[in-house]
Amino acid sequence: MNHGETTLMHDRRSRRPVRRISVVLVTRAAAAGRVKTRLICPEISAGQAAAIHAAFMRHMRGLVEEVAAINPAAGGPHPQAAPASLIMDGLAVEWDPVLFVDPLDQPVEQFNWPGWRTVLQPPGDLGCRMKFAAAECFLKRADGAVFIGVDSVYLRAGHLHWAAVSLADCDAAMLPAHDGGYVAIGLRPAAEVLLDNIDWGTGAVAGQTRDRAAAAGLNLRTGEVLADIDSPADMWNFMTLLQTRQDLAAKRLYSILRAIVPA
């Protein structure tokens, strides 16, 4: 199969071409002192930072499961997801949720989420690990892989839909972050080169990714610039935003975060 082309599958109801998109959540266990350490400050302890990480992980899991129409309790469609939500711009999407976890997080069975595949991260920098995950997804017949992080909490369902549609006719799709990184990147096969020689954790990541695409002759589509959570100030700004949102997921997350970090 040529993975750069639309998979030759069809939804029986819509008769539209179906693309298989792996959405890869890069994460690790919520252990104090190992996660969200940049949030630690006089107002946020290491334990609270770990609890925030756990809350973000549950939120991102819920986002992906809603988009993928997974109901972990019943093993069927997500109660908030209508079948039509999987049809976007004439494209039916089969989502493949992947949990990409640090092998040091034991027991790994704690990440046995219904409807998800669990893949262990290999040694190496973030780019090497993401390339490993992308290759694994493509071996599982995915047409594209969309990487998101636990702190990519500004993402909404529409952003994942945008990435899937973009990968129908582009080599890669990126949602940049205000700090110069990105909160999500989608790749088709051969676009893994965009993960090479990147100064991870710096404000140069998005710019270097654009440069890699230009040098390789790859079509990189750039979407909305979003924020992420790297500092206490980012955390307070996000909680202020959550107060203005009316959707149930945002209200639930705000309530959990407020319990962790009281005003």
N, C-alpha and C positions, 0 to 999 in steps of 0.2 A: 504493500500500500504506500502511496505517496502521501505522507503526513502533511505536506503543505497544501493539500487540496481538501475540500469538504469531504468528510467521510460519507461513503455511499450507503447511508441508512435513511429511512423515512419514518416519520411519525404516522401511524396508521390513520389517525383522525384527520391530521392537517395535510398529509402528503407533502409536507415541506422537507427540504434537506435538514438533517440533524447533524449538529456538530457536538462532539464530546469535549468538554472543557474541564480540566482538572483545576480546582481552586485549592491552593496549597497554603495552609495556615502554619507559619513558622513559629514554634513556641517551645517552651520548656516548663517544667513544673514550678509551681509558685512557692519556692523556698526562700526564706528570709536571707538576705545578703547575696542572693544569686540573680535576682530579677529586679528590674525597675530601680536599680541602685542610684540612678541620677535623680530620682524623686526624693531621696532621703535628705531631710533638712530638719530644723528644729520642730516643725509642725508635723512631719511625716517620718515615722520610725521605719526601720528595715522590715519589721513585721507588717506594718501598715502598707508599705510599698508592695510586699508580697501579696497582701490581700487585694490591693488594687489590681495587680497583675491577674489574679484569679478572677476578679470581677470582669476585667476586660476580656479574658479568655472565654468566659461564659457568654458575654455579649457577642463576641465575634462568632462563636459557635452558633448562636441563635440566628445571626444574620445569614450565615452560609446555609444553615438548615432551612430557613425560610425560602431563600432563593432556590435551593435545590429541592424544595418540597419534601423534606424529610421530617417525619414526626417520630422522634426517638422513643416516645412513650408507647406508641401503638405500632410502630414499624411501617406506617403508611404515610400518606401525604400530610404535609404540615398543615395544621388547621387554618393558618393564615394565608396559605398559598393556593391560589386558583390555578388550574391547568393552563389557562390563557397567559399567566405570568411567565411561562416558559417560552412563549412565542414572541420573538422580538424582531421587528423589521423583516418579517417573512422568514426568520431563521428560528428553527426549533433547537433548543440547547439541552443536551444531556449533561448534567453537572456531575463531576466526580470529586467529592470532598476528600482531601488528603490532609492528615495531621502529620506534620514533619517535626519530630521531637528529638531532643538531645538524648543520646543513649545513656548518659549518666543519670537521667531521671528514672529512678527505679522505685517501685516496679513499673515497667512500661505498661502493664495491664491497666494502670489507672487511666490511660488514654484510650481504652477500648470503647469508643463512642459508636453506637449503632448508626450504620449508614456511612461511616468513614473508613478509609484505609489508613493505617498507621505505618509511616516510613521513618526509619531511624536515620539521623543525620550522621554523615561520615566526618572524619577529621578534615581540617582545612578552613580557609577563611569563608566568609559568607558566600562569596561568588562560587567557590568550589562546591559548597554544600548545595546551593540552589541549582547548579548545573547537574549535580547528581539526581536531585529530585525531579528536575525537568526530564532528564533521560528516562527515569523510571516511569514517569507519566506517559511519555511518548511510547514506551514499550507496552503500556497498557492501552494503546490505541487512542490516546488523547490527541486531538488536533491542536490544542493549545494548553498552556499552563499559566495560571494567574496566581502570583505570589502576593500574600498579604501577611501582615504581622499582627501580633496581639494588640499593639497600641495603635493600629490603624482604625481607631474607633470613630473617626469622622466619616468613614465609608458608609454608604447607604446601598440598598439593593440596586438602585439605578446605576451605581458606579460599576458593579459587577456585570450588569447587563451591557453597559457601554463597552467594557473590556471584551466581552464575548463577541459582540457585534463587530468591534474593531478588528479582532483577530480573524474575522471572515475574509478580510481583504488587505490586511496589513501584516507585516512580519512581527511587529511588537506594538504594545500599547502601554503607556506609562501615565500614572497620576502623580505628578510631582508634589513635593512637600514644600512649605514655605521656607524651611531651613536649608533647602538645597538638595535634600535627598528625595526619596519618593515613598509614597504610602502603598503603592501597588504597581506591579509590572506584569504584563502578560506577554508570553513568548510563544511563537510557533517554532517548530524544528528549524535548526540552523541559526536561530536568533540567540542561542545561548552564548554566542561570542560577546554579547552585550554585557555579560557578567565578568568578563576577563579584565584584569588590571584596573580595578576600581578601588579608589581610596575609601573603603567602607567606613561609615561613622563620621564622615566629614560633610561639609556643605558643597563638595564638588561632585557628589554622586550623580545627580541628575544631569549635570552638564557633561560629565565624562561619558555617561550613557548615550547622550545625543551624539557626541563626537565619535563613539564606537560605531553607532548606526550609520553615520555619514561615511566613515572610512570603509565600512563593510558593504555599502550600497544597500542597506536595509531600510525598509519603510517603517519608521517609528511614528506612531500617532500619539500625541500628547493631549491629555485631557485637563480637567479642572485641577487647579492647584489647591491642595488641602493642607490642613495642619496635622501634626501628630503630637504625641505626648512624650517629651524628652526632659522636661524640667518641672519644678513645682509651679512656676507661672503658667506653663501649658496646662497643667492639671486644673488650676483655678479657673482659667479661661474656658476650659471644656465644661466644667461643672456649671458655669454661668450659662453657657449655651444650652446645656441639657434642660435647664429650667424653662427655656422658651419653647422647647419641642413638645408636641402633643401626642406623639406616637407612644404606644405602650412600652416598647423596648427602651426608649429613652427615659421614660418615667421610672421604669424598674431599675435601670442602671444608676440614675441619679439617687434613688432611695438607698441603694446598696453603698454607693460611694459616700454619701452623707453619713451613713452609719459607721463607715470605716474612718472617715476624717470629719468629725463634727465641726460645725461652724465655730 
